[in-house]
Amino acid sequence: MAKAKIVRDSEGRFYGIKWICPGCDADTRGSGVHILPVNWLPSGETLESPHNAGKPHWSFNGDLDRPIFGPSVLSRWDEWQGEGVPAKPHVCHSFVGCNGAVPGQIVFLGDCTHSLANQTVDLPEVEA
């Protein structure tokens, strides 16, 4: 099974590449899903979803089994903890397939707030 998957918008146009962050999946109430707009299109396609207009794009090597994204992937969000409770800030910062990670691996940087900070792990498989 692949470690990355093509994502399309509601009209079938290429939107980006989905992968699962095992740190976010394990340590937050989220799913660990990251979807990146990339400077790449599937073979035979010439247009991407207009929903990506003006958004930053990552480089992608086109390999869904051993993906490489560049530059680093940085996600920040606040997790709602309940009424009257301050939100819990989260940071996930990684290199996927580069800067110390081989294709198909993630190097988590030290500013991650999850338990995989400063570790290198394999990308999990993405279900269809």
C-alpha positions in Angstrom: 0.0 0.0 0.0 1.2 3.5 -0.8 2.5 6.0 1.8 0.9 9.0 0.0 -2.3 9.4 -2.0 -3.6 11.8 -4.6 -6.5 14.0 -3.4 -9.0 15.5 -5.8 -11.6 18.3 -5.3 -15.4 17.7 -5.6 -15.1 18.1 -9.4 -12.3 15.6 -9.8 -9.4 18.1 -10.3 -6.1 17.4 -8.7 -5.9 19.1 -5.3 -2.8 17.7 -3.6 -1.0 14.8 -1.9 -2.2 13.3 1.4 0.0 11.5 3.9 -0.4 10.6 7.5 1.7 12.0 10.3 2.2 9.3 13.0 3.0 12.0 15.6 -0.2 13.9 15.1 -2.2 10.7 14.7 -1.0 9.4 18.1 -0.9 12.5 20.2 -3.9 14.7 19.2 -7.6 14.3 18.6 -6.9 14.8 14.9 -6.5 12.2 12.3 -2.8 12.9 11.5 -3.8 13.6 7.9 -1.8 16.3 6.1 -2.7 17.4 2.5 -0.2 19.4 0.7 -0.6 21.4 -2.6 2.4 20.5 -4.6 4.3 21.7 -7.7 3.5 18.4 -9.6 0.6 17.1 -11.5 -0.4 13.4 -12.2 0.6 12.2 -15.6 -1.6 13.5 -18.4 -3.1 16.3 -16.3 -2.6 19.9 -16.9 -4.8 21.7 -14.4 -5.0 21.7 -10.6 -7.9 22.6 -8.4 -8.6 26.3 -8.3 -9.0 25.9 -4.5 -5.2 26.0 -4.4 -4.8 29.4 -6.0 -2.5 31.6 -4.0 -1.6 28.8 -1.5 2.0 27.8 -0.9 3.1 24.7 -2.8 5.7 22.1 -1.9 8.0 20.2 -4.2 7.1 16.5 -4.6 9.0 13.7 -6.3 5.9 12.0 -7.8 6.5 8.8 -5.9 3.5 7.7 -3.8 5.4 4.8 -2.2 8.5 6.7 -1.3 7.5 10.4 -1.2 9.8 13.4 -0.8 8.3 16.8 0.0 10.3 20.1 0.2 10.9 22.3 2.0 9.9 21.3 5.6 6.3 20.8 6.5 5.1 23.0 9.4 1.7 22.7 10.9 0.4 24.7 13.8 -3.1 24.5 15.3 -4.9 25.0 18.6 -6.9 22.1 20.0 -10.1 23.1 21.7 -10.1 21.7 25.3 -13.6 22.6 26.4 -15.6 25.6 27.5 -13.5 28.0 29.6 -10.3 25.9 29.1 -7.4 27.5 27.2 -6.8 25.8 23.8 -3.8 23.5 23.7 -1.3 24.7 21.0 0.2 22.0 18.7 3.2 22.2 16.4 4.3 19.5 13.9 7.5 20.3 11.9 9.2 17.8 9.8 11.3 16.9 6.7 9.6 14.2 4.6 12.2 12.2 2.6 14.9 14.8 2.7 17.4 16.5 5.1 18.3 13.3 6.9 15.2 11.3 6.0 15.3 8.9 3.1 12.3 8.8 0.8 9.3 7.4 2.7 10.6 8.6 6.1 9.9 11.6 8.3 12.5 13.5 10.4 10.6 15.3 13.1 12.2 18.5 14.3 12.7 19.6 17.9 9.9 22.2 17.9 7.2 19.4 17.5 4.9 19.2 20.5 4.1 15.6 20.0 6.1 12.6 21.2 8.0 12.0 18.0 10.0 15.2 18.2 13.7 14.6 17.3 13.0 11.2 15.9 13.1 9.6 12.4 10.2 7.2 11.5 8.8 5.5 8.4 5.7 7.1 6.9 2.6 4.9 7.6 0.6 3.5 4.7 -2.4 5.6 3.6 -5.7 3.7 3.2 -7.7 4.2 0.0 
